[in-house]
């Protein structure tokens, strides 16, 4: 099927507007060697499905959802490769920490890392989207394909669990982490 010039222009607009945010999203969640492939895959999916894209002001959330799926697929593939390697070698191996763990270790102490790791994966992702990506609850709901009210409740519970893990009454709400990854102007 031939693509229309309008589709190509729509893709170019989405790409130009959203590339930095999607790149940062992937940098925080993948080893550096996998980031470019993941970004390429996200925008390949977007290019193929540009006719399904929401209006330009909502396209970034749509791309976050695509990126989340790409990253989850990459992580599943990594786990399969690791299991196969372990089976083939007959030796247990340990996995390398992911980039976000490295960033957190540089900017926060070990207690914060343990508290974050103790949370459920969905709680971690809700906190990351809220704090790092600075998304509203409605935007997080769009990325995670959840009801906005459910996101509000999950975020509240995740913040309480994190505070409990840290032994404090509540997490500060005003502090934001610089959204730029290490090496791109972010906190070190």
C-alpha positions in Angstrom: 0.0 0.0 0.0 1.4 3.4 -1.0 1.8 6.0 1.7 0.4 9.5 1.2 2.5 12.6 1.5 0.2 13.6 4.4 1.2 10.4 6.2 4.8 11.2 5.7 4.4 14.7 6.9 2.4 13.5 10.0 5.2 11.1 10.8 7.9 13.7 10.4 6.0 16.0 12.8 5.6 13.3 15.4 9.2 12.2 15.0 10.6 15.8 15.3 8.5 16.7 18.2 8.8 13.4 20.3 12.3 12.0 19.5 14.1 13.6 22.5 11.4 12.4 25.0 11.4 8.9 23.6 15.2 8.8 23.6 15.3 9.8 27.2 12.6 7.3 28.1 14.6 4.5 26.5 18.0 5.7 28.0 16.5 5.4 31.5 15.3 1.8 30.9 17.8 0.0 28.7 21.5 -0.6 28.6 23.2 2.0 26.4 23.9 -0.6 23.6 20.2 -1.3 23.2 18.8 2.2 23.2 19.3 3.1 19.5 17.7 -0.2 18.4 14.7 0.4 20.7 14.2 3.9 19.5 14.4 2.7 15.9 11.8 0.1 16.6 9.5 2.6 18.3 9.5 4.9 15.4 9.2 2.0 12.9 6.0 1.0 14.6 4.9 4.7 14.6 5.7 5.0 10.9 3.7 1.9 10.1 0.8 2.9 12.2 0.9 6.7 11.6 -2.7 6.6 10.4 -3.7 5.4 13.9 -1.7 8.1 15.7 -3.6 10.5 18.0 -3.5 14.2 17.4 -0.1 15.8 17.6 -0.4 17.0 21.2 -1.2 13.4 22.3 1.3 11.6 20.1 4.0 11.5 22.8 1.8 9.5 25.1 1.0 7.1 22.3 4.8 6.7 21.6 5.4 6.1 25.3 3.0 3.2 25.1 4.8 1.9 22.1 8.2 2.3 23.8 7.0 0.6 26.9 5.9 -2.4 24.7 9.2 -2.4 22.8 11.2 -2.3 26.1 9.1 -5.1 27.6 9.7 -7.2 24.5 13.4 -6.6 24.6 13.5 -7.5 28.3 11.6 -10.7 27.6 14.1 -11.5 24.8 17.0 -10.8 27.2 15.6 -13.1 29.8 15.1 -15.9 27.2 18.7 -15.4 26.0 20.0 -15.4 29.6 18.1 -18.6 30.4 19.4 -20.3 27.2 23.0 -19.2 28.0 22.7 -20.5 31.6 21.3 -23.8 30.3 24.0 -24.1 27.7 26.8 -23.3 30.2 25.3 -25.1 33.2 26.4 -22.1 35.2 24.3 -19.4 36.9 25.1 -15.9 35.8 24.1 -12.6 37.2 22.6 -9.8 35.1 24.1 -6.4 34.8 22.2 -3.5 36.5 20.1 -1.6 34.1 20.8 2.1 33.4 18.1 3.5 35.6 19.6 1.6 38.6 23.0 3.1 37.8 21.5 6.6 37.6 19.6 6.1 40.9 22.8 4.8 42.6 24.7 7.9 41.5 22.0 10.3 42.7 20.5 8.5 45.7 21.9 6.3 48.4 21.5 2.5 48.7 18.4 2.8 50.9 16.4 4.5 48.1 17.4 1.8 45.7 16.3 -0.9 48.0 13.0 0.9 48.6 12.3 1.3 44.8 13.3 -2.3 44.1 10.9 -3.5 46.8 8.0 -2.0 45.0 5.9 -4.0 42.5 6.9 -3.4 38.8 3.7 -1.4 38.1 4.2 0.8 41.1 7.8 1.5 40.0 6.6 2.3 36.4 3.9 4.7 37.7 6.4 6.5 39.9 8.9 6.7 37.1 6.3 8.1 34.7 5.1 10.6 37.3 8.6 11.8 38.4 11.0 11.3 35.5 8.6 11.9 32.6 6.6 14.4 34.6 3.3 13.0 33.2 -0.1 13.8 34.7 -2.2 11.0 36.1 -4.4 11.1 33.0 -1.3 10.9 30.7 0.0 7.9 32.7 -3.4 6.3 32.3 -3.0 6.6 28.6 0.5 5.2 28.5 -0.4 2.2 30.8 -3.9 1.8 29.3 -5.5 2.2 32.7 -8.4 4.2 34.1 -7.1 7.6 35.4 -8.8 7.0 38.8 -6.9 3.7 39.0 -3.6 5.5 38.2 -4.3 8.1 40.9 -5.0 5.3 43.5 -1.9 3.3 42.3 0.3 6.4 42.5 -0.9 7.3 45.9 -0.3 3.7 47.2 3.1 3.5 45.5 4.2 6.8 47.1 3.1 5.5 50.5 4.9 2.2 50.0 8.0 3.9 48.9 7.8 6.3 52.0 7.2 3.3 54.3 10.3 1.5 52.8 12.3 4.6 53.4 11.0 5.0 57.0 9.5 8.5 56.3 6.0 9.8 56.6 5.6 10.8 52.9 7.7 11.4 49.8 8.3 15.0 48.9 6.1 16.1 46.1 8.0 19.1 44.8 11.3 17.4 44.0 11.7 16.4 40.4 14.7 14.5 38.9 16.3 16.2 35.9 14.7 14.5 33.0 18.0 14.5 31.0 19.9 11.2 31.2 23.5 11.0 32.3 25.8 12.4 29.7 23.1 14.6 28.3 23.0 17.3 31.0 21.2 15.2 33.7 22.2 14.8 37.3 25.2 12.6 38.1 
